[in-house]
């Protein structure tokens, strides 16, 4: 769980770099960074699910928290809303970008919609990181 949280927080500067690349007209770099982010998120989800489902049970480690169970489970629920919606949005934005933009990528008619959906996905990823940190702190640090 520690690795997943650090990885998620590490992706935020990569996301900022990717946005700057797109704004600067470096669309190939933007595409590569976005595909890296998607791959990293997929690995993080896989590692997290394997850890939680097959290797360790997080609940016994969270029980000593003064926020157990109410605050911890509430924070987890909010985090999962953002995490699932981030996965769906990011998948959709990347899928549409790969399908609608030429290769190598350059601006096209899909651009305005892509920017709107990508901003929403980026905000969702930020909220996933923030709520993940809150859950982690409530469950394992407090």
C-alpha positions in Angstrom: 0.0 0.0 0.0 2.9 2.3 0.7 4.3 1.8 -2.7 1.0 2.5 -4.4 0.5 5.7 -2.5 4.0 7.0 -3.3 3.6 5.9 -6.9 0.3 7.8 -7.2 1.7 10.9 -5.7 4.7 10.6 -8.0 2.4 10.6 -11.1 1.1 14.1 -10.4 4.4 15.9 -11.5 4.4 13.6 -14.6 0.9 14.7 -15.3 1.9 18.4 -15.0 4.9 17.8 -17.3 2.5 16.1 -19.8 0.1 19.0 -19.8 2.9 21.4 -20.3 4.2 19.4 -23.2 0.8 19.5 -24.9 0.5 23.3 -24.3 3.9 23.7 -25.8 3.0 21.7 -28.9 5.1 18.7 -28.0 2.2 16.2 -28.7 4.4 13.1 -29.2 5.9 13.7 -25.7 2.4 14.3 -24.3 1.2 11.1 -25.8 4.1 9.1 -24.4 3.7 10.6 -20.9 0.0 9.9 -20.9 0.5 6.3 -22.0 3.2 6.0 -19.2 0.6 7.3 -16.7 -2.0 4.9 -17.8 0.4 2.0 -17.6 1.6 3.1 -14.2 -2.0 3.4 -12.9 -2.8 -0.1 -14.3 0.3 -1.5 -12.5 -0.6 0.4 -9.3 -4.2 -1.0 -9.4 -2.9 -4.5 -10.0 -0.3 -4.4 -7.2 -2.8 -2.9 -4.8 -5.5 -5.5 -5.6 -3.0 -8.4 -5.4 -1.7 -7.1 -2.1 -5.1 -6.5 -0.5 -6.8 -9.6 -1.8 -4.0 -12.2 -1.8 -1.1 -11.1 0.4 -2.2 -8.9 3.3 -5.4 -7.9 4.9 -5.2 -4.1 5.7 -8.1 -4.1 8.2 -6.2 -5.6 11.1 -3.5 -3.0 10.6 -6.1 -0.2 10.5 -8.0 -1.3 13.6 -5.7 0.5 16.1 -6.5 3.8 14.4 -8.6 6.1 16.5 -10.7 6.6 13.3 -11.6 2.9 12.9 -14.0 1.9 11.6 -16.2 4.9 10.8 -13.7 7.5 9.6 -11.4 5.0 7.9 -14.3 3.3 6.0 -15.9 6.6 5.1 -12.5 7.8 3.7 -12.1 4.6 1.8 -15.6 4.9 0.3 -14.9 8.5 -0.9 -11.5 7.4 -2.3 -13.0 4.5 -4.2 -15.5 6.9 -5.9 -12.6 9.0 -7.2 -10.4 6.0 -8.0 -13.0 4.1 -10.0 -14.2 7.3 -11.9 -10.5 8.1 -12.6 -10.0 4.7 -14.1 -13.1 5.0 -16.3 -12.4 8.6 -17.4 -8.7 8.0 -18.1 -9.4 4.9 -20.1 -12.0 6.8 -22.1 -9.9 9.9 -22.8 -6.9 7.8 -23.8 -9.0 5.4 -26.0 -10.6 8.3 -27.8 -7.3 10.1 -28.2 -5.7 7.0 -29.8 -8.8 6.5 -32.0 -9.3 10.1 -33.1 -5.9 11.8 -33.2 -3.6 11.0 -36.1 -0.2 9.3 -35.5 2.0 11.2 -34.9 -0.4 13.2 -32.8 -1.3 16.8 -33.8 -4.3 19.1 -33.2 -7.6 18.1 -34.8 -11.3 18.5 -34.5 -11.4 16.3 -31.4 -9.1 18.7 -29.5 -11.7 20.8 -27.6 -13.6 17.7 -26.4 -10.3 16.0 -25.5 -9.2 19.0 -23.4 -12.4 19.1 -21.5 -12.5 15.4 -20.7 -8.7 15.3 -20.0 -9.1 18.2 -17.5 -11.9 16.3 -15.8 -9.7 13.1 -15.7 -6.7 15.1 -14.3 -8.8 16.6 -11.6 -10.2 13.2 -10.8 -6.7 11.8 -10.6 -5.7 14.6 -8.2 -8.7 13.9 -6.0 -7.8 10.2 -6.1 -4.4 11.0 -4.8 -5.7 13.4 -2.1 -8.4 11.0 -0.9 -6.0 8.1 -1.0 -3.6 10.0 1.2 -6.4 10.9 3.6 -7.5 7.2 3.8 -3.9 6.1 4.3 -3.3 8.7 7.1 -6.6 7.8 8.9 -6.0 4.1 8.6 -2.3 3.7 9.2 -0.7 6.9 10.6 -3.2 8.4 13.0 
